[in-house]
Amino acid sequence: MIVFHTANTPNGHKVAIALQELGMPHEVVPVDLGKGEQHLPEFIALSPNNKIPVIVDRRDDGSGEQVVFESCAILIHLADKAGRLLSGDPVRRSETLQWLFLQTSSIGPMLGQLWWFRHGTSTRNEQALERYTREARRLYGVIERRLAAHPYIAGDAYSIADIAMFPWLRTTEELGLDVAEWPHVQAWLSKVGERPAVQRGLALLQPQMA
């Protein structure tokens, strides 16, 4: 059983989608970021950086549990546990992890900053908006070139790299960007978004976070 502490954010959506894709039994524990529940001692005991998501993977035989924090670390853990969505072949695995780390090191932080300066502050900072818009457009261009050559982020097969990218790259409207500028990204978003498990993953957090 996976106990899934999360909120209705792109990083939360990653893990929700993975759980649905892998068909893993889970329990959702909502974390109210607006009330600061991520700063409570009992949450920090699970996630030292006081960020969602975090999972507690309880062994089926009751012999113990493992806590995993950081969304992409959770994706790796779940994929390895299930033996799906992350190849065991060293070359293919490395390729998937490279794109996974691009998401967590660049796409998430840069798009997150652009969202913040557009929606999260009452003070308009033109310099910040220009910087993060420029960087977001550059990153969409990186993914556009990749998807022009491959059907999925890590190559020919759907993987946790797609799951990590999708919740962030689908936010173009909120970021003031036109996804039509990147037709391969647009087509990939449509293709991934039509997957039943992706739709269930996105819907999973709505009732808990409403």
Backbone as ProteinMPNN parsed JSONL, in Angstrom:
{"seq_chain_A": "MIVFHTANTPNGHKVAIALQELGMPHEVVPVDLGKGEQHLPEFIALSPNNKIPVIVDRRDDGSGEQVVFESCAILIHLADKAGRLLSGDPVRRSETLQWLFLQTSSIGPMLGQLWWFRHGTSTRNEQALERYTREARRLYGVIERRLAAHPYIAGDAYSIADIAMFPWLRTTEELGLDVAEWPHVQAWLSKVGERPAVQRGLALLQPQMA", "coords_chain_A": {"N_chain_A": [[0.848, -1.199, 0.0], [0.568, 2.17, -0.888], [0.96, 5.131, 0.747], [0.06, 8.295, 0.075], [1.049, 11.429, 0.306], [0.054, 14.596, -0.546], [-0.658, 17.444, -2.723], [-2.763, 19.433, -4.885], [-1.062, 19.932, -7.345], [1.338, 20.364, -10.075], [3.591, 18.674, -9.452], [2.44, 16.942, -7.62], [0.564, 15.798, -9.335], [2.184, 14.267, -11.022], [2.909, 11.949, -9.532], [0.389, 10.969, -8.88], [-0.571, 10.269, -11.425], [1.314, 8.289, -12.12], [0.751, 6.312, -10.191], [-1.787, 5.56, -11.041], [-1.24, 4.651, -13.651], [0.344, 2.433, -13.066], [-1.299, 0.908, -11.556], [-1.303, 0.691, -8.75], [-2.225, -0.003, -5.409], [-3.361, 2.558, -3.242], [-3.471, 5.243, -0.855], [-4.707, 8.448, -0.498], [-3.442, 11.241, 1.136], [-4.357, 14.343, 1.835], [-2.515, 17.397, 1.719], [-2.696, 20.523, 2.957], [-1.563, 23.211, 1.503], [-2.085, 25.914, 1.622], [-2.796, 26.33, 4.253], [-0.438, 25.827, 5.411], [0.324, 23.235, 6.108], [2.445, 21.747, 5.255], [4.555, 22.515, 6.757], [4.337, 21.422, 9.223], [5.586, 19.56, 12.017], [5.206, 16.746, 11.89], [4.9, 16.327, 9.182], [7.326, 17.253, 8.122], [8.967, 15.343, 9.195], [8.619, 13.307, 7.424], [9.164, 14.463, 4.921], [11.929, 16.116, 4.502], [12.492, 18.563, 3.247], [10.175, 19.9, 3.411], [8.259, 19.716, 1.296], [5.671, 18.764, -0.994], [5.27, 16.05, -3.35], [5.149, 13.224, -1.055], [5.749, 9.828, -0.33], [4.727, 6.972, 1.58], [5.74, 3.823, 1.494], [4.332, 0.992, 2.268], [5.149, -2.243, 3.139], [3.684, -5.196, 1.841], [3.657, -7.459, 3.425], [3.714, -6.49, 5.934], [6.132, -6.046, 7.127], [7.562, -3.718, 7.286], [8.297, -0.315, 6.206], [8.946, 2.18, 3.667], [9.967, 5.473, 3.251], [9.683, 7.892, 0.753], [10.678, 10.867, -0.663], [10.541, 13.796, -2.842], [9.469, 14.277, -6.064], [10.356, 13.097, -8.54], [12.129, 11.168, -7.644], [10.292, 9.553, -6.395], [8.844, 8.666, -8.637], [10.794, 7.061, -9.902], [11.158, 5.129, -7.907], [8.579, 3.929, -7.809], [8.321, 2.966, -10.447], [10.473, 1.168, -10.612], [9.679, -0.62, -8.645], [7.358, -1.691, -9.762], [8.316, -2.648, -12.145], [7.897, -1.451, -14.58], [7.578, 1.22, -17.014], [10.093, 2.284, -16.747], [12.933, 1.396, -18.178], [14.882, -1.598, -17.777], [17.144, -1.933, -19.208], [20.426, -0.729, -19.446], [21.207, 1.441, -21.175], [18.789, 2.488, -22.22], [17.522, 3.07, -19.836], [19.229, 5.043, -18.791], [18.814, 7.062, -20.692], [16.126, 7.726, -20.231], [16.318, 8.669, -17.582], [17.925, 10.924, -17.927], [16.203, 12.752, -19.231], [14.224, 12.856, -17.345], [15.579, 14.107, -15.243], [16.099, 16.548, -16.437], [13.559, 17.614, -16.4], [13.114, 17.922, -13.612], [15.205, 19.585, -12.857], [15.171, 21.831, -14.5], [12.761, 22.382, -16.142], [10.546, 22.23, -14.334], [11.38, 24.092, -12.205], [11.788, 26.535, -13.733], [9.353, 26.979, -15.141], [7.718, 27.035, -12.957], [8.591, 29.358, -11.647], [7.866, 31.274, -13.557], [5.085, 30.982, -13.471], [4.659, 31.861, -10.859], [5.446, 34.595, -10.899], [3.543, 35.534, -12.618], [1.098, 34.93, -11.384], [1.299, 34.606, -8.609], [2.085, 36.751, -7.081], [1.421, 40.101, -6.039], [2.848, 42.168, -6.971], [4.028, 43.394, -9.917], [6.667, 42.31, -11.83], [8.526, 43.163, -14.316], [11.043, 42.552, -15.346], [11.595, 40.019, -14.262], [9.452, 38.58, -15.369], [10.081, 38.752, -18.086], [12.526, 37.389, -18.147], [11.849, 34.742, -17.235], [9.847, 34.016, -19.004], [11.268, 33.976, -21.399], [13.075, 31.886, -20.825], [11.289, 29.776, -20.409], [10.179, 29.52, -22.971], [12.457, 28.749, -24.357], [12.901, 26.229, -23.206], [10.554, 24.855, -23.919], [11.134, 24.745, -26.595], [13.32, 22.987, -26.597], [12.041, 20.577, -25.884], [10.263, 20.414, -28.011], [12.005, 19.936, -30.19], [12.964, 17.45, -29.43], [10.627, 15.865, -29.491], [10.013, 16.051, -32.134], [11.621, 14.204, -33.233], [11.135, 11.84, -31.903], [8.513, 9.702, -30.662], [7.897, 9.793, -27.972], [9.072, 11.231, -24.859], [11.416, 9.95, -23.859], [12.12, 8.417, -25.993], [11.039, 5.737, -27.964], [9.083, 4.647, -26.372], [6.482, 5.133, -23.991], [7.045, 6.55, -20.793], [8.26, 7.15, -17.402], [9.436, 9.591, -17.817], [7.75, 10.988, -19.549], [5.522, 11.125, -17.875], [6.503, 12.778, -15.865], [6.973, 15.167, -17.245], [4.5, 15.926, -18.391], [2.432, 17.131, -16.577], [3.518, 19.647, -16.121], [4.126, 20.769, -18.674], [1.644, 21.076, -19.771], [0.624, 23.472, -18.949], [0.574, 25.795, -20.491], [-1.323, 27.838, -21.13], [-1.839, 29.077, -18.642], [0.65, 30.126, -18.287], [0.837, 32.099, -20.116], [1.559, 31.44, -22.689], [1.511, 30.215, -26.078], [0.644, 27.164, -27.049], [0.487, 26.241, -29.617], [2.68, 27.148, -30.948], [4.52, 25.191, -30.708], [4.192, 22.556, -32.291], [4.708, 19.766, -32.147], [4.94, 19.331, -29.424], [2.358, 20.06, -28.714], [0.849, 18.036, -29.996], [1.807, 15.797, -28.654], [1.007, 16.388, -26.008], [-1.751, 16.153, -26.337], [-1.946, 13.451, -27.034], [-0.859, 12.1, -24.763], [-2.552, 13.136, -22.833], [-4.934, 11.891, -23.44], [-4.76, 9.375, -22.422], [-6.293, 6.954, -20.384], [-5.371, 6.454, -17.73], [-3.912, 8.741, -17.181], [-5.912, 10.682, -17.195], [-7.408, 9.748, -15.01], [-5.494, 10.086, -13.021], [-5.158, 12.889, -12.939], [-7.693, 13.587, -12.118], [-7.789, 12.43, -9.65], [-6.873, 13.976, -7.508], [-8.63, 16.049, -7.331], [-11.156, 15.868, -5.782], [-10.153, 15.637, -3.136], [-8.741, 17.997, -2.854], [-10.453, 20.065, -3.239]], "CA_chain_A": [[0.0, 0.0, 0.0], [1.278, 3.443, -0.962], [0.303, 6.277, 1.38], [0.471, 9.368, -0.837], [0.827, 12.762, 0.867], [0.172, 15.432, -1.733], [-1.574, 18.551, -2.981], [-3.197, 19.508, -6.28], [-0.033, 20.683, -8.057], [1.974, 19.507, -11.086], [4.412, 17.613, -8.865], [1.502, 15.958, -7.107], [-0.049, 15.097, -10.462], [3.122, 13.254, -11.532], [2.809, 10.709, -8.76], [-0.982, 10.474, -9.041], [-0.644, 9.606, -12.731], [2.107, 7.057, -12.061], [0.005, 5.319, -9.42], [-2.864, 5.067, -11.892], [-0.652, 3.876, -14.746], [0.905, 1.191, -12.548], [-2.344, 0.171, -10.863], [-0.859, 0.401, -7.39], [-3.124, 0.408, -4.325], [-2.831, 3.744, -2.575], [-4.346, 6.094, -0.042], [-4.318, 9.854, -0.633], [-3.497, 12.079, 2.336], [-4.215, 15.727, 1.374], [-1.699, 18.356, 2.465], [-3.217, 21.854, 2.645], [-0.434, 24.14, 1.428], [-2.562, 27.234, 2.033], [-2.783, 26.379, 5.716], [0.926, 25.584, 5.877], [0.48, 21.909, 6.703], [3.747, 21.198, 4.871], [5.545, 22.94, 7.753], [4.09, 20.739, 10.489], [6.678, 18.629, 12.349], [4.939, 15.383, 11.447], [5.143, 16.253, 7.743], [8.767, 17.402, 7.908], [9.572, 14.053, 9.53], [8.549, 12.506, 6.206], [9.745, 15.212, 3.801], [12.8, 17.084, 5.175], [12.448, 19.86, 2.566], [8.769, 20.314, 3.584], [7.596, 19.835, -0.006], [4.932, 17.607, -1.496], [4.655, 14.917, -2.674], [5.964, 12.231, -0.355], [5.004, 8.579, -0.163], [5.154, 5.934, 2.516], [5.503, 2.541, 0.835], [4.195, -0.03, 3.306], [5.292, -3.585, 2.582], [2.449, -5.976, 1.914], [3.732, -8.459, 4.49], [3.724, -5.809, 7.218], [7.467, -6.105, 7.726], [8.188, -2.407, 7.371], [7.886, 0.684, 5.231], [9.986, 3.06, 3.139], [9.523, 6.823, 2.92], [10.367, 8.466, -0.408], [10.257, 12.219, -1.006], [10.948, 14.314, -4.154], [8.536, 13.655, -7.005], [10.992, 12.223, -9.529], [12.619, 10.0, -6.908], [9.118, 8.695, -6.21], [8.561, 8.015, -9.918], [11.776, 5.989, -10.08], [10.838, 4.084, -6.932], [7.371, 3.218, -8.218], [8.588, 2.244, -11.694], [11.318, 0.017, -10.289], [8.867, -1.565, -7.864], [6.406, -2.344, -10.661], [8.985, -3.192, -13.316], [7.296, -0.843, -15.764], [7.733, 2.661, -17.262], [11.515, 2.624, -16.672], [13.585, 0.207, -18.711], [16.013, -2.182, -17.074], [18.32, -1.85, -20.073], [21.196, 0.424, -18.958], [21.218, 2.578, -22.101], [17.445, 3.082, -22.249], [17.271, 3.632, -18.505], [19.983, 6.296, -18.707], [18.142, 8.074, -21.518], [14.929, 8.158, -19.506], [16.702, 9.449, -16.408], [18.417, 12.236, -18.363], [15.056, 13.627, -19.472], [13.563, 13.025, -16.051], [16.315, 15.105, -14.466], [15.865, 17.844, -17.082], [12.299, 18.138, -15.872], [13.187, 18.341, -12.213], [16.221, 20.622, -12.658], [14.969, 23.009, -15.349], [11.394, 22.689, -16.56], [9.742, 22.536, -13.151], [11.75, 25.366, -11.576], [11.611, 27.714, -14.577], [7.924, 27.204, -15.355], [7.162, 27.403, -11.659], [8.888, 30.77, -11.403], [7.03, 32.08, -14.45], [3.731, 30.967, -12.911], [4.634, 32.685, -9.641], [5.501, 36.019, -11.222], [2.293, 35.889, -13.288], [-0.113, 34.701, -10.587], [1.513, 34.411, -7.185], [2.494, 37.972, -6.401], [0.651, 41.286, -6.434], [3.798, 43.135, -7.519], [4.429, 42.979, -11.257], [8.105, 42.445, -12.044], [8.69, 42.969, -15.753], [12.331, 41.908, -15.61], [11.438, 38.595, -13.961], [8.553, 38.0, -16.364], [10.821, 38.614, -19.34], [13.53, 36.331, -17.983], [11.281, 33.399, -17.127], [9.157, 33.726, -20.259], [12.309, 33.605, -22.362], [13.595, 30.563, -20.477], [10.224, 28.8, -20.662], [10.102, 29.317, -24.411], [13.637, 27.964, -24.741], [12.705, 24.848, -22.772], [9.56, 24.257, -24.815], [11.847, 24.458, -27.837], [14.101, 21.762, -26.38], [11.126, 19.436, -25.948], [9.742, 20.366, -29.383], [12.997, 19.257, -31.028], [13.001, 16.043, -29.032], [9.42, 15.178, -29.947], [10.04, 16.003, -33.596], [12.416, 13.034, -33.61], [10.713, 10.653, -31.158], [7.103, 9.808, -30.261], [7.804, 10.061, -26.537], [10.201, 12.007, -24.35], [12.63, 9.146, -23.725], [12.346, 7.606, -27.183], [9.899, 5.107, -28.626], [8.113, 4.112, -25.415], [5.965, 5.962, -22.894], [7.84, 6.265, -19.599], [8.126, 8.138, -16.334], [9.844, 10.911, -18.313], [6.514, 11.62, -20.032], [4.68, 11.403, -16.711], [7.075, 13.932, -15.167], [6.864, 16.374, -18.068], [3.139, 16.275, -18.805], [1.686, 18.095, -15.756], [4.113, 20.981, -16.251], [4.053, 21.305, -20.033], [0.243, 21.345, -20.121], [0.205, 24.727, -18.31], [0.927, 26.933, -21.351], [-2.294, 28.937, -21.035], [-1.577, 29.785, -17.389], [1.948, 30.786, -18.39], [0.77, 33.133, -21.141], [2.223, 30.931, -23.886], [0.628, 29.59, -27.063], [1.216, 25.846, -27.316], [0.522, 26.015, -31.06], [4.032, 27.463, -31.421], [5.314, 23.966, -30.616], [3.18, 21.582, -32.726], [4.987, 18.412, -31.673], [4.552, 19.328, -28.011], [0.891, 20.09, -28.683], [0.35, 16.706, -30.354], [2.173, 14.892, -27.55], [0.11, 16.689, -24.89], [-3.052, 15.572, -26.658], [-1.811, 11.985, -26.987], [-0.694, 11.671, -23.374], [-3.747, 13.529, -22.098], [-6.036, 10.979, -23.75], [-4.582, 8.1, -21.728], [-7.232, 6.862, -19.256], [-4.688, 6.559, -16.439], [-3.563, 10.151, -16.988], [-7.151, 11.364, -16.812], [-7.728, 9.354, -13.637], [-4.517, 10.704, -12.13], [-5.479, 14.307, -12.79], [-8.952, 13.692, -11.375], [-7.642, 11.829, -8.327], [-6.632, 14.97, -6.472], [-9.646, 17.098, -7.316], [-12.077, 15.855, -4.631], [-9.453, 15.873, -1.88], [-8.172, 19.333, -2.774], [-11.489, 21.071, -3.518]], "C_chain_A": [[0.881, 1.246, 0.0], [0.427, 4.509, -0.282], [0.899, 7.524, 0.732], [0.071, 10.715, -0.245], [1.054, 13.778, -0.251], [-0.781, 16.612, -1.698], [-1.821, 18.606, -4.484], [-2.266, 20.431, -7.069], [0.569, 19.791, -9.14], [2.83, 18.389, -10.497], [3.55, 16.537, -8.213], [0.873, 15.142, -8.218], [0.871, 14.014, -11.015], [2.897, 11.913, -10.843], [1.412, 10.114, -8.869], [-1.134, 9.723, -10.356], [0.117, 8.289, -12.699], [1.371, 5.96, -11.299], [-1.127, 4.718, -10.244], [-2.323, 4.208, -13.029], [-0.203, 2.497, -14.265], [-0.113, 0.353, -11.783], [-2.0, -0.189, -9.436], [-1.895, 0.84, -6.36], [-2.527, 1.574, -3.548], [-3.928, 4.436, -1.773], [-3.833, 7.521, -0.155], [-4.504, 10.57, 0.703], [-3.3, 13.522, 1.885], [-3.342, 16.551, 2.314], [-2.155, 19.749, 2.039], [-2.065, 22.857, 2.685], [-0.838, 25.531, 1.884], [-2.57, 27.415, 3.532], [-1.401, 26.082, 6.295], [1.15, 24.215, 6.487], [1.805, 21.255, 6.34], [4.849, 21.576, 5.854], [5.338, 22.273, 9.109], [5.195, 19.724, 10.764], [6.444, 17.219, 11.825], [5.11, 15.228, 9.938], [6.631, 16.361, 7.444], [9.503, 16.116, 8.267], [9.57, 13.109, 8.331], [9.298, 13.158, 5.055], [10.62, 16.328, 4.355], [12.791, 18.477, 4.557], [11.048, 20.466, 2.613], [8.059, 20.619, 2.26], [6.788, 18.572, -0.29], [5.46, 17.29, -2.887], [5.675, 14.107, -1.888], [5.108, 10.978, -0.228], [5.589, 7.766, 0.986], [4.743, 4.607, 1.886], [5.516, 1.449, 1.906], [4.228, -1.42, 2.675], [4.034, -4.411, 2.831], [2.461, -6.982, 3.054], [3.798, -7.84, 5.877], [5.077, -5.734, 7.883], [8.157, -4.754, 7.835], [7.675, -1.47, 6.299], [9.084, 1.519, 4.809], [9.359, 4.394, 2.782], [10.347, 7.322, 1.743], [9.8, 9.856, -0.65], [10.959, 12.651, -2.284], [10.214, 13.542, -5.254], [9.21, 12.71, -7.992], [11.648, 11.014, -8.875], [11.477, 9.017, -6.669], [8.78, 7.964, -7.507], [9.513, 6.856, -10.164], [11.452, 4.819, -9.155], [9.638, 3.254, -7.382], [7.608, 2.389, -9.478], [9.454, 1.017, -11.442], [10.529, -1.053, -9.539], [7.941, -2.375, -8.772], [7.077, -3.034, -11.839], [8.418, -2.677, -14.618], [7.631, 0.645, -15.807], [9.156, 3.171, -17.063], [12.284, 1.365, -17.035], [14.704, -0.29, -17.797], [17.275, -2.197, -17.911], [19.12, -0.608, -19.713], [21.145, 1.647, -19.869], [19.857, 3.269, -22.112], [17.094, 3.713, -20.905], [17.973, 4.98, -18.357], [19.304, 7.401, -19.505], [16.899, 8.612, -20.814], [15.294, 9.058, -18.337], [17.243, 10.819, -16.791], [17.26, 13.211, -18.562], [14.258, 13.862, -18.2], [14.248, 14.122, -15.242], [16.237, 16.484, -15.107], [14.568, 18.457, -16.572], [12.48, 18.698, -14.465], [14.185, 19.471, -11.989], [15.927, 21.91, -13.406], [13.499, 23.325, -15.608], [10.508, 23.033, -15.374], [10.099, 23.87, -12.525], [11.468, 26.593, -12.444], [10.134, 28.007, -14.837], [7.237, 27.588, -14.054], [7.403, 28.864, -11.324], [8.043, 31.671, -12.298], [5.596, 32.124, -13.925], [3.65, 31.9, -11.71], [4.595, 34.167, -9.981], [4.284, 36.477, -12.028], [1.098, 35.863, -12.342], [0.09, 34.753, -9.08], [1.89, 35.643, -6.401], [1.672, 39.147, -6.908], [1.541, 42.364, -7.039], [4.287, 42.646, -8.873], [5.904, 43.304, -11.466], [8.398, 42.126, -13.503], [9.988, 42.244, -16.082], [12.243, 40.4, -15.361], [10.544, 37.914, -14.993], [9.273, 37.782, -17.693], [11.809, 37.454, -19.255], [12.891, 34.948, -18.025], [10.439, 33.032, -18.342], [10.159, 33.278, -21.313], [12.829, 32.191, -22.088], [12.542, 29.478, -20.701], [10.119, 28.49, -22.152], [11.287, 28.492, -24.908], [13.431, 26.487, -24.402], [11.626, 24.143, -23.59], [10.201, 23.916, -26.159], [12.697, 23.201, -27.741], [13.204, 20.532, -26.529], [10.522, 19.298, -27.345], [10.712, 19.617, -30.294], [13.055, 17.765, -30.698], [11.808, 15.286, -29.609], [9.271, 15.195, -31.468], [10.753, 14.743, -34.083], [11.941, 11.734, -32.967], [9.252, 10.805, -30.735], [6.907, 10.135, -28.787], [9.102, 10.697, -26.055], [11.488, 11.193, -24.331], [12.888, 8.252, -24.932], [11.064, 7.052, -27.749], [8.799, 4.667, -27.672], [7.728, 5.154, -24.375], [6.666, 5.556, -21.604], [7.569, 7.306, -18.52], [8.631, 9.511, -16.753], [8.635, 11.673, -18.85], [5.62, 12.008, -18.865], [5.187, 12.625, -15.962], [6.852, 15.231, -15.929], [5.421, 16.856, -18.23], [2.454, 17.3, -17.902], [2.234, 19.514, -15.837], [3.893, 21.565, -17.639], [2.63, 21.609, -20.466], [-0.235, 22.711, -19.627], [0.445, 25.96, -19.183], [-0.03, 28.109, -21.201], [-2.063, 29.754, -19.766], [-0.282, 30.587, -17.456], [1.959, 31.886, -19.439], [1.465, 32.74, -22.428], [1.192, 30.273, -24.799], [1.241, 28.263, -27.478], [1.286, 25.551, -28.806], [1.878, 26.372, -31.66], [4.918, 26.222, -31.443], [4.41, 22.792, -30.994], [3.447, 20.155, -32.258], [4.671, 18.284, -30.184], [3.032, 19.273, -27.9], [0.311, 18.709, -28.981], [0.633, 15.697, -29.242], [1.283, 15.126, -26.337], [-1.265, 16.071, -25.116], [-3.013, 14.054, -26.519], [-1.716, 11.477, -25.549], [-1.96, 11.972, -22.574], [-4.945, 12.638, -22.342], [-5.904, 9.632, -23.044], [-5.53, 8.036, -20.527], [-6.563, 7.023, -17.901], [-4.274, 7.994, -16.143], [-4.8, 10.93, -16.548], [-7.563, 11.014, -15.389], [-6.77, 10.0, -12.645], [-4.795, 12.17, -11.892], [-6.742, 14.495, -11.961], [-8.807, 13.239, -9.928], [-7.565, 12.87, -7.228], [-7.75, 15.993, -6.353], [-10.573, 17.026, -6.103], [-11.38, 16.175, -3.312], [-9.029, 17.323, -1.723], [-9.208, 20.429, -2.985], [-11.772, 21.917, -2.287]], "O_chain_A": [[1.819, 1.359, 0.789], [-0.705, 4.758, -0.695], [2.1, 7.773, 0.834], [-1.098, 11.098, -0.286], [2.134, 13.815, -0.841], [-1.592, 16.763, -0.784], [-1.165, 17.908, -5.257], [-2.629, 21.555, -7.414], [0.339, 18.582, -9.131], [2.796, 17.264, -10.997], [3.892, 15.355, -8.251], [0.669, 13.937, -8.071], [0.399, 12.957, -11.434], [2.718, 10.883, -11.493], [1.26, 8.895, -8.942], [-1.754, 8.66, -10.399], [-0.377, 7.278, -13.196], [1.371, 4.804, -11.722], [-1.398, 3.52, -10.162], [-2.884, 3.156, -13.337], [-0.355, 1.508, -14.982], [0.174, -0.782, -11.404], [-2.367, -1.264, -8.96], [-2.395, 1.962, -6.44], [-1.337, 1.579, -3.234], [-5.123, 4.235, -1.99], [-2.65, 7.774, 0.069], [-5.57, 10.514, 1.316], [-2.172, 13.904, 1.575], [-3.418, 16.421, 3.536], [-2.011, 20.113, 0.872], [-1.646, 23.296, 3.756], [-0.03, 26.253, 2.469], [-2.374, 28.523, 4.032], [-1.214, 26.084, 7.512], [2.061, 24.039, 7.296], [2.251, 20.327, 7.015], [5.949, 21.026, 5.799], [6.09, 22.536, 10.047], [5.691, 19.09, 9.832], [7.38, 16.565, 11.365], [5.425, 14.14, 9.455], [7.143, 15.631, 6.596], [10.558, 15.831, 7.7], [10.414, 12.218, 8.233], [9.991, 12.479, 4.298], [10.102, 17.403, 4.657], [13.049, 19.463, 5.246], [10.774, 21.447, 1.92], [7.363, 21.625, 2.122], [7.16, 17.469, 0.112], [6.036, 18.159, -3.541], [6.886, 14.277, -2.033], [3.894, 11.059, -0.041], [6.772, 7.863, 1.311], [3.556, 4.306, 1.761], [6.575, 1.041, 2.384], [3.432, -1.73, 1.788], [3.412, -4.329, 3.89], [1.41, -7.327, 3.594], [3.92, -8.547, 6.877], [5.176, -5.399, 9.063], [9.235, -4.66, 8.422], [6.735, -1.791, 5.573], [10.102, 1.563, 5.499], [8.341, 4.445, 2.092], [11.571, 7.189, 1.737], [8.592, 10.017, -0.823], [11.864, 11.967, -2.762], [10.326, 12.321, -5.357], [8.688, 11.628, -8.257], [11.718, 9.946, -9.483], [11.667, 7.802, -6.732], [8.463, 6.775, -7.482], [9.087, 5.783, -10.591], [11.47, 3.661, -9.574], [9.676, 2.024, -7.341], [7.153, 1.249, -9.572], [9.197, -0.052, -11.996], [10.7, -2.248, -9.781], [7.759, -3.577, -8.583], [6.48, -3.908, -12.467], [8.446, -3.367, -15.637], [7.929, 1.256, -14.78], [9.402, 4.37, -17.196], [12.283, 0.387, -16.287], [15.379, 0.497, -17.133], [18.363, -2.444, -17.39], [18.551, 0.482, -19.675], [21.05, 2.774, -19.383], [19.78, 4.494, -22.023], [16.448, 4.759, -20.848], [17.387, 5.942, -17.859], [19.227, 8.543, -19.052], [16.657, 9.819, -20.808], [14.658, 10.09, -18.121], [17.042, 11.785, -16.054], [17.324, 14.357, -18.118], [13.687, 14.934, -18.001], [13.585, 14.961, -14.632], [16.302, 17.493, -14.404], [14.485, 19.664, -16.341], [12.049, 19.813, -14.169], [14.039, 20.24, -11.039], [16.382, 22.977, -12.995], [13.046, 24.432, -15.318], [9.791, 24.032, -15.41], [9.219, 24.708, -12.328], [10.958, 27.594, -11.939], [9.71, 29.16, -14.76], [6.289, 28.373, -14.051], [6.526, 29.534, -10.781], [7.559, 32.712, -11.854], [4.963, 33.179, -13.932], [2.682, 32.645, -11.562], [3.799, 34.914, -9.413], [4.019, 37.676, -12.117], [0.184, 36.677, -12.475], [-0.879, 34.93, -8.342], [2.004, 35.588, -5.177], [1.275, 39.179, -8.073], [1.043, 43.361, -7.561], [4.902, 41.583, -8.96], [6.327, 44.448, -11.295], [8.506, 40.96, -13.882], [10.028, 41.416, -16.992], [12.752, 39.603, -16.149], [10.837, 36.806, -15.441], [9.094, 36.752, -18.342], [11.913, 36.643, -20.175], [13.342, 34.078, -18.77], [10.328, 31.853, -18.678], [9.92, 32.309, -22.033], [13.0, 31.398, -23.014], [12.874, 28.376, -21.139], [9.987, 27.33, -22.543], [11.131, 27.636, -25.779], [13.745, 25.606, -25.203], [11.766, 22.965, -23.917], [9.85, 22.916, -26.784], [12.784, 22.433, -28.7], [13.559, 19.571, -27.21], [10.295, 18.182, -27.811], [10.298, 18.764, -31.079], [13.18, 16.928, -31.592], [11.965, 14.192, -30.151], [8.481, 14.431, -32.022], [10.52, 14.275, -35.198], [12.297, 10.648, -33.425], [8.799, 11.92, -30.477], [5.878, 10.686, -28.397], [10.107, 10.695, -26.766], [12.539, 11.686, -24.74], [13.786, 7.411, -24.893], [10.109, 7.791, -27.99], [7.695, 4.346, -28.111], [8.556, 5.955, -23.941], [6.863, 4.369, -21.345], [6.761, 8.217, -18.7], [8.293, 10.506, -16.113], [8.513, 12.877, -18.626], [5.028, 13.088, -18.861], [4.39, 13.426, -15.474], [6.575, 16.271, -15.331], [5.158, 18.058, -18.208], [1.924, 18.281, -18.424], [1.494, 20.478, -15.642], [3.515, 22.729, -17.769], [2.428, 22.335, -21.44], [-1.387, 23.075, -19.861], [0.513, 27.071, -18.658], [0.409, 29.258, -21.152], [-2.088, 30.984, -19.807], [-0.132, 31.598, -16.77], [2.983, 32.54, -19.635], [1.913, 33.604, -23.182], [0.136, 29.832, -24.346], [2.25, 28.239, -28.184], [2.066, 24.696, -29.224], [2.192, 25.94, -32.769], [5.947, 26.201, -32.119], [3.909, 22.099, -30.109], [2.504, 19.409, -31.998], [4.188, 17.243, -29.738], [2.489, 18.526, -27.086], [-0.612, 18.261, -28.3], [-0.204, 14.849, -28.933], [0.846, 14.168, -25.699], [-1.87, 15.531, -24.19], [-3.927, 13.447, -25.96], [-2.412, 10.536, -25.168], [-2.388, 11.17, -21.743], [-5.879, 12.624, -21.541], [-6.838, 8.831, -23.066], [-5.566, 8.972, -19.729], [-7.123, 7.66, -17.009], [-4.282, 8.42, -14.988], [-4.731, 11.745, -15.628], [-8.016, 11.881, -14.642], [-7.176, 10.413, -11.559], [-4.682, 12.649, -10.763], [-6.85, 15.45, -11.193], [-9.608, 13.619, -9.074], [-8.119, 12.682, -6.145], [-7.808, 16.73, -5.368], [-10.764, 18.046, -5.44], [-11.927, 16.887, -2.47], [-8.959, 17.835, -0.606], [-8.871, 21.611, -2.916], [-12.615, 22.813, -2.334]]}, "name": "protein", "num_of_chains": 1, "seq": "MIVFHTANTPNGHKVAIALQELGMPHEVVPVDLGKGEQHLPEFIALSPNNKIPVIVDRRDDGSGEQVVFESCAILIHLADKAGRLLSGDPVRRSETLQWLFLQTSSIGPMLGQLWWFRHGTSTRNEQALERYTREARRLYGVIERRLAAHPYIAGDAYSIADIAMFPWLRTTEELGLDVAEWPHVQAWLSKVGERPAVQRGLALLQPQMA"}
